[in-house]
Amino acid sequence: MKVHVDRKLCDNHGQCAIAAPDVFRMNDDGVLEYDENITDDQVDEVEEAIDVCPVQAILLASD
């Protein structure tokens, strides 16, 4: 599975980093960083991150 964040929509709120800290993180400048490729074990937490994103900037797609 692959994660994509629409950088035009993302406002770096960081809710995804709270919901899925193994995939999303905020760097020292407060900008979102994330792992594009995720494992099957991470899908549920990424789906939670998608749900809590206030601007709905996160997409999950199969390879």
Helices and strands as residue ranges (DSSP letters): E 2-5, H 15-19, E 24-26, E 32-34, G 40-42, H 43-52, E 58-61
